[in-house]
Amino acid sequence: MSTCAGAIDTSTADHFLKLVHAVALLGARCILSGVQPAVAATLVDLGVALGGIHTSQTLRHAIREREALLGA
């Protein structure tokens, strides 16, 4: 496991995935944005599967993408 500052542990990753699945059960979708390199590396090291989660570079990019998708 990574020991970089700002990295997440297995428990945090598990809670994150449970939150994403709960949101999906409510009929919404999560967008993961602004992930720091240390966190991304930790997620890969932990083998966290983010296949169904849309990712975006920044919150601004995520908002613009959703607005474009919704035709706003």
N, C-alpha and C positions, 0 to 999 in steps of 0.2 A: 504494500500500500504506500502511496505517496505521502511524504511528510511536509510538502510545501505549504506555506501559509496560504490560507484561502481555499485549500483543497477540502473536499468532502469525504466523509467516511461511508462505510457500507450502510450503516443505519440511516444516515441522512439521505443517501441515494434511494434506499428502499421507501422511505417516507415520501420522497419526491415522486416516485413512480406510482405509489398508492394515490397520491393527490391527483396526478394526471388521469389515472383510471377513474377516480371518483367524478372528476369534471366531465369525462366522456360519458359516464352513466347519466349525467344531467343533460346531455345533448349538446355540450359545448366542446371546443377544442383548445388545447393549450399551445402557446407559442413560447419556445425557449429562446431567450435573447440575452446577449451580453455575457456569455459564459467566458470566464477568464481562462487563459491557457492552462493554468495549474488544475483547475476544476475539470476541464475537458480531458486532460491527461489522466486524472484520477478516475473519471467515469470510464475511460477506455481500459485502464488497468483493472478496474473492478468488473469489467465485462458487462456493464449496464447497457441493456438494449433500448435504444431510443428510436427505433425504427418508425414508430407511428407518431412521433412528435415532430412538428414543424419547428425548424430552427431559423433564427435570424441573427445577423451580426449585432444589431443594436435594437433598443426599444423603438427608436425612431423608424428604423427600417421595418420592423414588425408592424407598426401602426400603419405605415404607408402601404405595405403589402395587403393588409386586411381591408383598408379603405378602397384600394384598387379592386380587390376581389368583390367587395360589396357594392361597387359602383358609386361610392361616395364622392 
